[in-house]
């Protein structure tokens, strides 16, 4: 019985002490205002019963202002009045901003992590850019060294190298001018090569034409015609023909320079100088002959003799 009495008395004393602290806290909290420093709060209320540190600038203290159901009930936020601090000063008394500030701190940390990651990526990109720039400068230096000994006559190689340099440094006016110069020079060189090729082909063709002249003359020198007049031709080369017109009919026919037409390989009439000896009246069996001259570069395709009396006869050079 004595022990039980002692326990009862201790419980009563403890309960009285708790109520005394609660009343003291309630009265002291009335003097706390937003803007008070944490030093003022702690001097007024003493150390808090509970404390939540959220960040370097935010924390919440809790002072017990409720007794609870039992005198031995442990201190919890539900039995306390919160005081929320920002940068060491009271923001609000009686409102627990822990949840809001925790969300804000979480978002701040997230944004800080994103910003740090973006900064790292930007630094990596800048490093890569500087490396690429250095590599580009090294390549330009190597190409400059390679193009320096190339003779100006080698337009193709110069153009290739200066195009590579211009691709590496598009704003370089010297590279732009060099590319333009060698493009123009390459076009001119190609044109000159093409012209030489054409001249060479023509020369070879002309040589073949001249080499075939003897064979061609065997056919040309044979008289052929239409039963009224016959013609024979000898190709003397260098733009000269010797031509014979024979009257093989029983009637009189005439010959004249105007009756002759020389056709080139493109089927165009050729300007000729025709001998006046063709201005003749031919008795049956007689012959009129003379020279026809033309540009030596022309390859004749056909020589035509035609008038009303004799009709049309020709000689093919093909």
DRENZA-671346 format. One record per residue: x, y, z of N, C-alpha, C, O in turn. Coordinates in steps of 0.1 Angstrom, whole numbers, plus 2048, in hexadecimal, padded with zeros to 3 digits. Layout:
  n.px  n.py  n.pz  ca.px  ca.py  ca.pz  c.px  c.py  c.pz  o.px  o.py  o.pz
     X     Y     Z      X      Y      Z     X     Y     Z     X     Y     Z
...
***
This chain:
  n.px  n.py  n.pz  ca.px  ca.py  ca.pz  c.px  c.py  c.pz  o.px  o.py  o.pz
   808   7F4   800    800    800    800   808   80D   800   805   817   7FA
   814   80C   807    81C    818    808   822   81B   7FA   823   826   7F6
   827   810   7F3    82D    812    7E6   823   817   7DC   826   820   7D4
   817   812   7DD    80C    817    7D4   809   826   7D6   807   82D   7CD
   80A   82A   7E3    807    838    7E6   812   841   7E0   80F   84C   7DC
   81E   83B   7E1    82A    843    7DC   828   845   7CD   82A   850   7C8
   825   83A   7C6    823    83B    7B7   818   845   7B4   81A   84D   7AA
   80E   844   7BB    802    84D    7B8   806   85C   7BA   803   865   7B2
   80E   85E   7C5    812    86C    7C8   81B   871   7BD   81A   87C   7B9
   825   868   7B9    82E    86C    7AE   827   86F   7A1   82A   879   79A
   81C   867   79E    815    86A    792   80E   877   793   80D   87F   789
   809   87A   79F    801    887    7A0   80B   892   79F   808   89C   798
   817   891   7A4    821    89B    7A4   825   89D   795   826   8A9   790
   828   892   78E    82C    893    780   822   899   778   825   8A1   76F
   815   896   77A    80A    89B    772   80A   8AA   775   807   8B2   76C
   80C   8AE   781    80C    8BC    785   817   8C4   77E   815   8CF   779
   823   8BD   77D    82E    8C4    776   82B   8C5   767   82E   8D0   761
   825   8BB   761    822    8BB    753   818   8C7   750   81A   8CF   747
   80E   8C7   759    804    8D2    757   80A   8E0   759   807   8E9   752
   814   8E0   762    81B    8ED    765   823   8F1   759   822   8FD   755
   82A   8E8   752    832    8EB    746   829   8EF   73B   82C   8F8   733
   81E   8E8   739    814    8EB    72E   80F   8F9   730   80E   900   726
   80B   8FC   73C    806    90A    73E   810   915   73C   80E   91F   736
   81D   911   740    828    91B    73D   82A   91D   72E   82C   928   72A
   829   912   727    82B    912    718   820   91A   712   822   923   709
   814   918   716    808    91F    710   809   92E   712   807   936   709
   80D   932   71F    80F    940    721   81A   946   71A   81A   951   715
   825   93F   719    831    944    712   82F   945   703   834   94E   6FC
   827   93C   6FD    824    93C    6EF   81D   948   6EB   81D   94D   6DF
   815   94E   6F4    80D    95A    6F1   816   966   6EE   812   96F   6E8
   823   965   6F3    82C    970    6F2   835   96F   6E5   83C   978   6E1
   833   963   6DE    83B    961    6D2   834   967   6C6   828   964   6C4
   83B   96E   6BE    835    975    6B2   83E   971   6A6   84A   96F   6A7
   838   971   69A    840    96F    68E   84B   97A   68C   848   985   68F
   856   975   689    862    97E    688   86B   97D   694   877   982   693
   866   977   69F    86F    975    6AA   87A   96B   6A7   878   962   69F
   886   96E   6AC    891    965    6A9   890   958   6B1   889   957   6BB
   898   94E   6AD    898    941    6B4   89E   943   6C2   89A   93C   6CC
   8A7   94C   6C4    8AD    94F    6D1   8A2   954   6DA   8A2   950   6E6
   89A   95D   6D6    88F    962    6DE   885   958   6E2   881   957   6ED
   882   94F   6D8    878    944    6DB   87E   93A   6E5   877   937   6EF
   88A   936   6E3    890    92D    6EC   892   933   6FA   891   92C   704
   895   940   6FB    897    946    708   889   947   70F   888   947   71B
   87E   949   707    871    94A    70D   86B   93C   711   865   93B   71B
   86D   932   708    866    925    70A   870   91A   70E   86C   910   713
   87D   91D   70D    886    912    70F   887   909   704   882   90B   6F9
   88F   8FE   706    891    8F5    6FB   884   8EE   6F7   87B   8EC   6FF
   882   8EC   6EA    875    8E6    6E5   874   8D7   6E9   87D   8D0   6EB
   867   8D3   6EA    865    8C5    6ED   868   8BC   6E1   86D   8B1   6E3
   865   8C1   6D5    868    8BA    6C9   86E   8C4   6BF   86B   8D0   6C0
   875   8BF   6B5    87A    8C8    6AB   87C   8C1   69D   881   8B6   69D
   877   8C7   692    879    8C1    685   882   8CB   67D   87E   8D6   67A
   88E   8C6   67A    897    8CE    672   895   8CA   663   898   8BF   65F
   890   8D3   65B    88D    8D0    64D   898   8D4   643   89B   8CC   63A
   89E   8DF   646    8A9    8E4    63D   8B2   8ED   645   8AF   8F0   651
   8BC   8F3   63F    8C4    8FD    645   8BC   909   649   8C0   910   653
   8B1   90C   642    8AA    918    645   89C   916   64C   896   91F   650
   898   90A   64C    88B    907    651   88B   8FC   65D   892   8F2   65B
   885   8FF   668    882    8F4    672   876   8F8   67A   871   904   67A
   870   8EE   680    864    8F0    688   866   8EA   696   86B   8DF   698
   863   8F2   6A0    864    8EE    6AE   855   8EB   6B4   84C   8F1   6AF
   855   8E3   6BE    848    8DF    6C3   849   8E0   6D3   852   8DB   6D9
   83F   8E7   6D8    83E    8E9    6E7   831   8E3   6EC   827   8E6   6E6
   832   8DA   6F6    826    8D3    6FB   81C   8DD   701   820   8E5   70A
   810   8DC   6FC    805    8E5    701   7F9   8DC   705   7EE   8E2   708
   7FA   8CF   704    7EE    8C6    707   7F4   8BB   710   7FF   8B6   70E
   7EB   8B6   71A    7F0    8AC    723   7EE   89E   71E   7F6   895   721
   7E4   89C   716    7E2    88E    711   7D8   887   71A   7D4   88D   724
   7D5   87A   717    7CC    873    71F   7D2   86E   72C   7CB   86D   737
   7DF   86B   72C    7E6    866    738   7F1   86F   73C   7F7   875   733
   7F5   86F   748    800    878    74C   80D   873   746   816   87B   744
   80E   866   743    81A    861    73D   81B   860   72E   823   85A   728
   811   867   728    811    867    719   81D   86D   713   820   879   717
   824   866   70A    831    86C    705   82D   879   6FC   822   87A   6F7
   837   882   6FB    835    88E    6F4   835   88B   6E5   83D   884   6E0
   82B   890   6DE    829    88F    6CF   825   89D   6CA   821   8A5   6D1
   826   89E   6BC    823    8AA    6B6   814   8AE   6B8   810   8B9   6B8
   80C   8A3   6BA    7FE    8A5    6BC   7FB   8AC   6CA   7F0   8B3   6CB
   804   8AB   6D3    802    8B1    6E0   809   8BF   6E1   80A   8C5   6EC
   80F   8C3   6D6    817    8CF    6D6   812   8DA   6CD   809   8D8   6C4
   817   8E6   6D0    814    8F2    6C7   821   8F4   6BF   82C   8F6   6C5
   820   8F4   6B1    82C    8F6    6A9   830   905   6A8   827   90D   6A8
   83D   907   6A6    842    914    6A2   84B   912   696   855   90B   697
   847   918   68B    84F    916    67E   859   921   67C   855   92D   67D
   866   91E   67A    871    927    678   876   927   66A   877   91D   664
   879   933   665    880    934    658   88C   93E   65A   88A   94A   65F
   898   939   657    8A4    941    659   8A5   947   667   8A9   952   66A
   8A2   93E   671    8A4    941    67F   899   94A   685   89A   94F   690
   88E   94D   67D    884    956    682   876   94F   681   874   947   678
   86D   953   68A    860    94D    68B   858   951   67E   857   95D   67B
   852   947   678    849    94A    66D   83B   94A   671   833   953   66E
   838   940   679    82A    93E    67D   82A   936   68A   832   92D   68C
   821   939   694    81F    932    6A0   812   92A   69F   808   930   69B
   812   91D   6A2    806    915    6A2   804   90E   695   7FA   907   693
   80D   910   68B    80B    908    67E   818   901   67B   823   907   67A
   816   8F4   678    822    8EC    675   824   8EC   665   81C   8E6   65E
   82F   8F2   661    832    8F3    653   83B   8E9   64E   841   8E9   643
   83D   8DE   656    846    8D4    653   843   8CD   645   84C   8CC   63D
   837   8CA   643    833    8C3    637   836   8CC   62A   83B   8C7   621
   831   8D8   62B    833    8E1    620   842   8E4   61D   847   8E3   612
   84A   8E7   628    858    8E9    626   85F   8DD   622   869   8DE   61A
   85B   8D1   626    861    8C5    621   85F   8C3   612   869   8BF   60B
   853   8C6   60E    850    8C5    5FF   859   8CF   5F8   85F   8CC   5ED
   85A   8DC   5FD    861    8E6    5F7   870   8E3   5F6   877   8E5   5ED
   875   8DD   601    883    8D9    602   886   8CE   5F8   891   8CE   5F2
   87D   8C4   5F8    87F    8B9    5EE   87F   8BF   5E0   888   8BB   5D8
   876   8C8   5DD    876    8CE    5CF   883   8D6   5CD   889   8D6   5C2
   887   8DE   5D7    894    8E5    5D6   8A0   8DC   5D3   8A8   8DF   5CB
   8A0   8D1   5DB    8AB    8C8    5D9   8AB   8C2   5CB   8B5   8BF   5C4
   89E   8BF   5C6    89C    8B9    5B9   8A1   8C3   5AE   8A9   8C0   5A5
   89D   8D0   5B0    8A1    8DA    5A6   8B0   8DC   5A7   8B6   8DF   59C
   8B6   8DC   5B3    8C4    8DD    5B4   8CB   8D2   5AD   8D6   8D4   5A6
   8C6   8C6   5AE    8CC    8BA    5A8   8CB   8BC   598   8D4   8B9   591
   8BF   8C1   594    8BD    8C3    585   8C7   8CD   580   8CD   8CC   576
   8C8   8D8   588    8D1    8E3    584   8DF   8DE   584   8E7   8E2   57B
   8E3   8D6   58E    8F1    8D1    58E   8F3   8C8   582   8FE   8C8   57C
   8E9   8BF   57F    8EB    8B6    574   8EC   8BE   567   8F4   8BB   55E
   8E3   8C8   565    8E4    8D1    559   8F1   8D8   558   8F7   8D9   54D
   8F6   8DD   564    903    8E3    564   90E   8DA   55F   917   8DD   558
   90E   8CD   565    917    8C3    561   917   8C0   552   921   8BF   54B
   90A   8BF   54D    908    8BC    53F   90E   8C8   536   914   8C6   52C
   90B   8D4   53B    910    8E0    534   91F   8E0   534   926   8E4   52A
   925   8DD   53F    934    8DC    540   939   8D1   537   944   8D4   530
   933   8C6   537    937    8BB    52E   936   8BF   51F   93F   8BD   517
   92B   8C6   51C    929    8CB    50E   933   8D5   50A   938   8D5   4FF
   936   8DE   514    940    8E8    511   94E   8E2   50F   956   8E6   507
   951   8D8   518    95E    8D0    516   95E   8C9   509   969   8CA   502
   953   8C3   505    953    8BC    4F8   954   8C6   4ED   95B   8C4   4E3
   94E   8D2   4EE    94F    8DD    4E4   95D   8E1   4E3   962   8E3   4D8
   964   8E3   4EE    972    8E8    4EE   97B   8DD   4E7   984   8E1   4E0
   978   8D1   4EB    980    8C6    4E5   97E   8C5   4D6   987   8C4   4CE
   971   8C7   4D2    96E    8C7    4C3   975   8D3   4BC   97A   8D1   4B1
   975   8DE   4C3    97B    8EA    4BD   98A   8E8   4BC   990   8EB   4B1
   990   8E2   4C6    99E    8DF    4C5   9A2   8D5   4BA   9AB   8D7   4B3
   999   8CB   4B9    99B    8C1    4AF   999   8C7   4A1   9A1   8C4   498
   98F   8D0   4A0    98D    8D7    493   999   8E0   48F   99D   8E0   484
   99F   8E7   499    9AA    8EF    497   9B7   8E6   492   9BE   8EA   48A
   9B8   8DB   499    9C3    8D2    495   9C1   8CD   487   9CB   8CC   47F
   9B5   8CA   483    9B2    8C5    476   9B4   8D0   46B   9BA   8CD   460
   9B0   8DC   46F    9B3    8E8    466   9C2   8EA   464   9C7   8EC   459
   9C9   8E8   46F    9D8    8EA    46E   9DE   8DF   465   9E7   8E2   45D
   9D9   8D3   467    9DE    8C8    45E   9DB   8CA   450   9E3   8C8   447
   9CF   8CF   44D    9CA    8D1    43F   9D2   8DD   439   9D6   8DC   42D
   9D4   8E7   441    9DC    8F2    43C   9EA   8EE   438   9F0   8F2   42E
   9F0   8E5   440    9FD    8E0    43D   9FD   8D7   431   A07   8D7   429
   9F2   8D0   42F    9F1    8C7    423   9EF   8CE   416   9F4   8CB   40C
   9E7   8D9   417    9E4    8E1    40B   9EF   8EA   406   9F0   8EE   3FB
   9F7   8EE   410    A02    8F8    40D   A0B   8F4   401   A0D   8FD   3F8
   A10   8E8   400    A19    8E5    3F5   A12   8E1   3E8   A19   8DE   3DE
   A05   8E0   3E8    9FE    8DC    3DC   9FE   8E7   3D1   9FB   8F2   3D4
   A03   8E4   3C5    A04    8EE    3BB   9F6   8F3   3B7   9EC   8EC   3B7
   9F6   900   3B3    9E9    906    3AF   9E3   8FF   3A3   9D7   8FF   3A1
   9EB   8F8   39B    9E6    8F1    38F   9DE   8E5   392   9D6   8E0   38A
   9E0   8E0   39E    9D8    8D4    3A3   9CB   8D9   3A9   9CA   8D9   3B6
   9C2   8DE   3A1    9B6    8E4    3A6   9AD   8DA   3AD   9A7   8DD   3B7
   9AD   8CD   3A9    9A4    8C3    3AF   9A8   8C1   3BE   9A0   8C1   3C7
   9B5   8BF   3C1    9BA    8BD    3CE   9B8   8C9   3D7   9B4   8C8   3E2
   9BC   8D5   3D1    9BA    8E1    3D8   9AB   8E3   3DC   9A8   8E7   3E8
   9A3   8E1   3D3    994    8E2    3D6   990   8D9   3E0   988   8DD   3E9
   994   8CC   3E0    990    8C2    3EA   994   8C7   3F8   98C   8C6   401
   9A1   8CB   3F9    9A6    8CF    406   9A0   8DC   40B   99D   8DD   417
   99E   8E6   402    998    8F3    407   989   8F1   40A   984   8F8   412
   982   8E8   404    975    8E5    407   974   8DF   415   96B   8E2   41D
   97D   8D6   419    97E    8D0    426   981   8DB   430   97B   8DC   43B
   98A   8E4   42D    98D    8F0    436   981   8F9   438   97E   8FD   443
   97A   8FB   42D    96E    904    42E   963   8FD   436   95B   904   43D
   962   8F0   435    958    8E9    43D   95B   8EA   44C   952   8EB   454
   968   8EA   44F    96C    8EC    45D   96B   8FA   462   968   8FD   46E
   96C   904   459    96C    912    45D   964   91A   452   96A   921   44A
   956   918   452    94E    91E    447   94F   92D   446   94D   932   43B
   953   934   450    953    943    44F   960   948   44A   962   954   449
   96A   93F   447    977    944    443   977   949   435   975   941   42B
   979   956   433    978    95C    425   983   957   41C   981   955   410
   98F   954   421    99A    94F    419   996   941   413   999   93E   408
   990   938   41C    98C    92B    417   981   92D   40C   981   925   402
   978   936   40F    96D    938    405   972   93C   3F8   96E   937   3ED
   97C   945   3F8    982    94A    3EB   98A   93F   3E4   989   93D   3D8
   991   937   3EC    999    92C    3E6   990   922   3E0   992   91D   3D5
   985   91E   3E6    97B    915    3E1   976   91A   3D4   975   913   3CA
   972   927   3D4    96C    92D    3C7   976   92D   3BC   973   92A   3B1
   983   931   3BF    98D    931    3B5   990   923   3AF   990   922   3A3
   991   919   3B8    994    90C    3B2   988   905   3AC   98A   8FD   3A3
   97C   909   3B0    970    904    3A9   970   909   39B   96E   901   391
   973   916   39A    973    91C    38C   97F   916   384   97D   913   378
   98A   914   38A    996    90F    383   993   900   37F   997   8FC   374
   98D   8F9   387    98A    8EB    384   980   8EA   378   981   8E2   370
   976   8F3   378    96D    8F4    36D   974   8F7   360   972   8F1   356
   97D   901   361    985    904    355   98E   8F9   350   98F   8F6   344
   994   8F2   35A    99D    8E7    357   995   8DC   350   999   8D5   347
   989   8D9   356    980    8CF    350   97C   8D2   342   97C   8CA   339
   979   8DF   340    975    8E4    333   980   8E2   329   97E   8DE   31E
   98C   8E6   32E    998    8E4    325   99B   8D6   322   99E   8D2   316
   999   8CD   32B    99B    8BF    329   991   8B9   31F   994   8B2   316
   984   8BE   321    97A    8BA    318   97C   8BE   30A   97B   8B7   300
   981   8CB   309    984    8D0    2FB   990   8C9   2F5   98F   8C6   2E9
   99A   8C6   2FD    9A5    8BE    2F8   9A1   8B0   2F3   9A5   8AA   2E9
   997   8AA   2FB    992    89D    2F8   98A   89D   2EB   98B   894   2E3
   982   8A8   2E9    97B    8AA    2DD   984   8AB   2D1   982   8A5   2C7
   98E   8B4   2D3    998    8B6    2C8   99F   8A9   2C5   9A2   8A6   2B9
   9A3   8A2   2CF    9AA    895    2CD   9A1   88B   2C6   9A6   884   2BD
   995   88B   2CA    98B    881    2C3   989   885   2B5   989   87D   2AC
   988   892   2B2    987    897    2A5   993   894   29C   992   890   291
   99F   896   2A3    9AB    893    29C   9AC   884   298   9B1   881   28D
   9A9   87C   2A2    9A9    86D    29F   99F   86A   294   9A2   862   28B
   993   870   295    989    86D    28B   98E   872   27D   98C   86B   273
   994   87E   27D    999    883    271   9A4   87B   26B   9A5   878   25F
   9AD   876   274    9B7    86D    270   9B2   860   269   9B7   85C   25F
   9A8   85B   270    9A1    84F    26B   99B   852   25D   99B   849   254
   995   85E   25D    98E    862    250   998   863   245   996   85E   239
   9A4   869   248    9AE    86B    23E   9B4   85D   23A   9B7   85A   22E
   9B6   855   244    9BC    847    241   9B3   83F   238   9B7   836   231
   9A6   842   239    99C    83A    231   99A   840   224   991   83B   21C
   9A1   84B   221    99E    852    214   9A1   84A   208   99A   84A   1FE
   9AC   842   208    9B0    83A    1FD   9A5   830   1FA   9A1   82D   1EE
   9A1   829   205    996    81F    203   989   826   1FE   982   820   1F5
   986   832   203    97A    839    1FF   97B   83D   1F0   971   83C   1E9
   987   841   1EC    988    845    1DE   986   83A   1D4   982   83D   1C9
   989   82E   1D8    987    823    1CF   978   822   1CB   974   81E   1BF
   970   825   1D4    961    825    1D2   95D   832   1CB   955   831   1C2
   962   83D   1D0    95E    84A    1CA   962   84C   1BC   95B   852   1B4
   96D   846   1B8    972    848    1AA   96A   840   19F   96C   842   193
   962   837   1A4    95A    830    19B   94E   838   196   947   83E   19F
   94B   839   18A    940    840    185   933   83A   189   931   82E   186
   92A   841   18E    91C    83C    191   912   847   18E   916   853   18F
   906   844   18B    8FC    84E    187   8EF   848   185   8EB   83E   18B
   8E7   84F   17C    8D9    84B    17A   8D6   848   16C   8CA   848   168
   8E0   845   163    8DD    842    155   8DD   84E   14C   8DD   84D   140
   8DD   85A   152    8DF    867    14A   8EC   86D   14D   8F4   871   144
   8F0   86E   15A    8FD    873    15E   903   86A   168   8FC   864   170
   910   86A   168    918    862    172   922   86B   178   927   874   172
   926   868   185    930    870    18C   93A   868   192   938   85D   197
   947   86D   192    952    866    198   959   871   1A0   959   87D   19C
   95F   86E   1AC    965    877    1B5   972   872   1BA   974   866   1BD
   97C   87B   1BB    989    877    1C2   98B   881   1CD   98C   88D   1CC
   98B   87B   1DA    98E    883    1E6   99D   885   1E7   9A5   87C   1E9
   9A1   892   1E5    9B0    895    1E5   9B4   898   1F3   9C0   89A   1F6
   9AB   899   1FD    9AF    89D    20B   9B0   8AC   20C   9B0   8B3   203
   9B1   8B0   219    9B2    8BE    21C   9A7   8C7   216   9AA   8D2   212
   99B   8C1   215    990    8C9    211   98F   8CB   202   98A   8D5   1FD
   994   8C1   1FA    994    8C2    1EB   98E   8B6   1E5   992   8AB   1E9
   985   8B8   1DC    980    8AD    1D4   982   8B0   1C5   981   8BB   1C0
   985   8A5   1BE    985    8A6    1AF   979   89E   1AA   978   892   1AD
   971   8A4   1A1    964    89E    19E   963   89E   18E   967   8A7   187
   95D   892   18A    95A    890    17B   94B   88E   17A   946   886   181
   945   894   170    937    892    16C   937   88D   15D   93C   894   154
   932   881   15B    932    87C    14D   923   87B   148   91A   877   150
   922   87F   13C    914    87E    135   914   870   12F   91B   86D   125
   90B   867   134    90A    859    12F   8FD   858   128   8F9   84D   125
   8F6   863   125    8E9    862    11E   8EB   865   10F   8F6   867   10B
   8E0   866   108    8E1    869    0F9   8DD   877   0F7   8DA   87B   0EC
   8DC   87F   102    8D7    88D    100   8E2   896   106   8EB   892   10D
   8E1   8A3   104    8EA    8AD    109   8E6   8B1   117   8DA   8B3   11A
   8F0   8B1   120    8ED    8B6    12E   8F7   8C1   131   901   8C3   12A
   8F4   8C9   13C    8FE    8D4    140   902   8D1   14E   8FC   8CB   156
   90E   8D6   151    913    8D7    15F   916   8E5   162   91A   8ED   15A
   915   8E8   16F    918    8F5    174   91B   8F4   183   916   8EB   18A
   923   8FD   189    927    8FD    197   91A   8FD   1A0   91A   8F7   1AB
   910   904   19B    904    905    1A4   8FD   8F7   1A5   8F4   8F6   1AE
   900   8EE   19D    8F9    8E1    19D   8FF   8D7   1A8   8F9   8CD   1AB
   90A   8DC   1AF    910    8D3    1B9   90C   8D7   1C7   90C   8E3   1CA
   90A   8CD   1CF    908    8D0    1DE   90F   8C6   1E6   90E   8BA   1E4
   918   8CB   1EF    920    8C2    1F8   919   8C2   205   916   8CC   20B
   916   8B6   20B    910    8B4    218   91A   8AF   222   921   8A6   21F
   91A   8B5   22E    923    8B0    238   91D   8A5   241   912   8A0   23E
   924   8A0   24B    920    894    253   914   897   25B   90D   88E   260
   910   8A4   25D    904    8A8    264   8F9   8AC   25B   8EF   8B3   25F
   8FA   8A8   24E    8F0    8AB    244   8EE   8BA   241   8E3   8BE   23E
   8F8   8C1   243    8F7    8D0    240   8FF   8D3   233   909   8CD   230
   8FA   8DC   22A    901    8DF    21E   90E   8E6   222   90F   8EE   22C
   919   8E4   21A    926    8E9    21D   929   8F4   213   927   8F2   207
   92F   8FF   218    933    90A    20F   940   905   207   949   900   20D
   93F   906   1FA    94A    901    1F1   94F   90B   1E7   947   915   1E3
   95B   909   1E2    960    910    1D6   960   906   1CB   968   8FC   1CC
   958   908   1C1    957    8FE    1B6   95C   904   1A9   95A   90F   1A5
   964   8FC   1A2    96C    900    196   962   904   18B   957   8FE   189
   966   90F   184    95E    914    179   95E   90A   16D   956   90B   164
   967   900   16D    968    8F7    162   95B   8EE   161   959   8E8   157
   953   8EF   16C    946    8E7    16B   93B   8EE   163   931   8E8   160
   93E   8FA   15F    934    902    156   936   8FD   148   93C   903   13F
   92F   8F1   146    931    8EB    139   924   8E6   133   91A   8E4   13A
   924   8E4   126    919    8DD    11E   91F   8D0   11A   929   8CF   113
   919   8C4   11F    91F    8B7    11C   917   8B0   111   90B   8AE   112
   91F   8AD   107    919    8A4    0FC   919   896   102   91F   893   10C
   911   88D   0FC    911    87F    101   91F   879   101   926   87A   0F7
   923   873   10C    930    86D    10E   93B   876   112   946   872   116
   938   883   113    943    88D    117   943   88E   127   939   88A   12D
   94E   894   12C    950    895    13A   953   8A4   13E   95A   8AA   137
   94D   8A8   149    950    8B5    14F   957   8B2   15D   953   8A9   164
   962   8B9   160    969    8B6    16C   96F   8C3   172   971   8CD   16B
   972   8C2   17F    978    8CE    186   979   8CB   195   976   8C0   19A
   97E   8D5   19C    981    8D4    1AA   976   8DA   1B3   971   8E5   1B0
   973   8D4   1BE    96B    8DA    1C8   973   8DB   1D5   978   8D1   1DA
   973   8E7   1DC    97B    8E8    1E8   972   8ED   1F3   968   8F5   1F1
   975   8E9   1FF    96C    8EC    20B   975   8EC   218   981   8E9   217
   970   8EF   223    977    8F0    230   97D   8E2   233   975   8D8   233
   98A   8E1   235    990    8D4    237   98C   8CD   243   98D   8C1   245
   986   8D4   24D    981    8CE    25A   974   8C6   258   970   8BE   260
   96D   8C9   24C    960    8C3    24A   962   8B5   244   96B   8B3   23B
   95A   8AC   248    95A    89E    242   94D   89D   239   942   89D   23E
   94F   89D   22C    944    89C    223   93D   88F   225   943   884   226
   92F   890   224    927    883    224   922   880   216   922   874   213
   91F   88A   20E    919    887    201   91C   893   1F8   91A   89E   1FC
   91F   890   1EB    920    89A    1E1   914   898   1D7   913   88D   1D2
   90C   8A2   1D5    900    8A1    1CC   902   8A9   1C0   906   8B5   1C0
   8FE   8A3   1B4    8FE    8AB    1A8   8EF   8AA   1A3   8EA   89F   1A2
   8E9   8B5   1A0    8DB    8B4    19C   8D7   8C0   194   8DA   8CC   197
   8D0   8BD   188    8CA    8C7    180   8BE   8C1   179   8BB   8B5   17A
   8B7   8CA   171    8AA    8C5    16B   8AD   8BB   160   8A5   8B1   15E
   8B8   8BC   159    8BB    8B3    14E   8C0   8A5   153   8BB   89B   14E
   8C9   8A5   15C    8CF    898    160   8C8   892   16C   8CA   886   16F
   8C0   89A   174    8BA    894    180   8C4   895   18B   8CD   89E   18B
   8C3   88C   195    8CC    88C    1A1   8D5   880   1A1   8D0   875   1A0
   8E2   883   1A3    8EC    878    1A5   8F4   87C   1B1   8F5   888   1B4
   8FA   873   1B8    902    876    1C4   90D   86C   1C7   90D   861   1C1
   917   870   1CF    921    868    1D3   922   868   1E3   923   873   1E9
   922   85C   1E9    922    85C    1F8   931   85A   1FC   938   852   1F6
   934   861   207    942    85F    20C   942   856   218   94D   854   21E
   937   851   21C    936    848    228   93A   83A   225   93A   831   22E
***
